Amino acid sequence: MTRFEVITGIAAPPHRVFDLSLDVDVHTASMAGSGERIVGGISSGRMGLGDTVTWQAGHFGVRWRMTSCITALDRPHHFVDEQVAGPFRRWHHAHHFEPDGRGGTRMRDVVEFAAPLGPLGRLAERLVLDRYMAELIRQRNDHLRTVAELAPGDP
């Protein structure tokens, strides 16, 4: 199993960043490069506790589907999304939001995942997936930062 953290500073208050992080439209826009789109579950707006969404995207020249569920939520401090169906043996993504002391947010993503296929999956994690998945989270966070910092007023 692989575990990584990504820390992102955003010049917007935690409640705004938290709410935008749960917005499936914002997420879809952040993953436009992989053609990610919603094919089931919540199709627009903000997700809540127990909500699921099924994403379809292209990675490594293959179309993948993953259904995730919001399994924990404590606004505006943290939430967790976990894979309930999809390509990983395990996917657990904890999102943490803390005030940075300057009116902004210190957002910390903690991702744990395990690829399928036993030893081959573990090799793929070490050789490719750990860096690839961390870069996808950074890409999402860069987009989220742009949206949050440009958003007028407090949602």
N, C-alpha and C positions, 0 to 999 in steps of 0.2 A: 504494500500500500504506500502511496505517495501522499505527503502532506506539505503544503506550502502556504505562506502568508504574503499578502500584498497590502501595503499601507499607502493610502492616497490622501493627500491634503486637498480639501475643497473649501473655497471661500464662500460658503453658504451655511446656514444653520443646520444642525443635525436633523431636525424634524423634516426639513425640505429634502435633504439628501436621502433620508430614510424613505420618505414617501415616493420619491422619484425612483429609488432602487427597486421598489415593488411594482412599478408601472411597466406593464408588458410592452406598451408602445415604445417607451424609452429603450427598453432592452432590445427589442427588434431592430430599432434604428441603429443601436450600437453594434449590432452583429451583421449589418448589411453586407459586409465583405464576404461572408460565408453563405449569403442567401438565406439566412435563418428566417423562418416564418412560423407562425402558429398554425397548427393543424388540428388542435383539440383543446378543450377546457376553456379557461378564461381567455377571451379573445381581444379584450381591450381594457384599458384602465388599470387600477391598482388591485393587486392580489391581497387576500387576507388569509388568516389562519385556516388551514384545511383546503385551501384552493389548489387546484392542479392546472397545469398547462402542458401541452405536448408541443414540443418544438421539432422542426425538421430543418436540417442544415447540411451543407456539403463541407466535409473535411477530408483531406487526403484523397480527393477524387471520388469519395463515396458519400451517398446520401444517408444520413443518420436521423433517427428519431429518438427523442428522450422525453419522458413525462416526469415532471418534477412536482413536488408538493411542498407547500409552506407548512412545516411541522412545528415551528416555534415562532412566536412573535411577541415582542415587548416594545411597543412604539414609545419613543424613537431610539431605543438603545440597541436592539439586535433582532434579527430574525434568521431562520434557518430554512434553506431549501434542500430537499433530498430527492434523489432519483427514485421513482417507484417502478419505472420500466425504462429500459434503454440499453445502451451499449456497454455501460460500466458494470462491473461486479458490485461496486459501491461508489456513490457520489454523495458527499455531504459538504454543503457550503454554508458556513456561518458568516453572517454579515454583522459587523459591530460598528457603532457610530458614537463618537465621543466629541464633546466640545473641545476645540483646540485652544481656548483661552483668548482668542482674538475675534470671536464671532463666527468662526468657521467650524469645520468638521474634520476630525481625524477618522477616516474610514479604514477599517481593517477587515480584510477578507481572509478567512481561514478555510482552506479547501483540503479535504481528504478524499482521495479516490483510489480505486483499484480497477485495473483493466481485467477483462476476462482472459481466459486461455492459460491460466496457471503460470508456469515458468516463462512462456513466450510473452504473456501479458506483462509480467514484471520486468522483463528485458525491454519491452516497448516503453514502459513507464520511464525507466532510467535513460534510455537513448533518445526518446522523442517527446513523449507525452507530458512529462513534468514541465519542461520549458514551454511547450506549445500551449498547454492549458494556462500556465501563469501569464503568458503573453495575451491570451484571449481575455483574461480577467483585467489585465492592464488596459487593453483596448476598450473594454466596456467601461472601465472607470474613467478613462480620458473623455469618453463621450458623455458620461454622467456628469463629470466635472463641468464640461462646457454647458450642458443644459442647466445644471443647478446654479451656476454663476451668472447665467444670462436670464434666468427666470425672474420676472418682475414680482416684487413683494413676497410675502410668505403665503404658501399654499394653505 
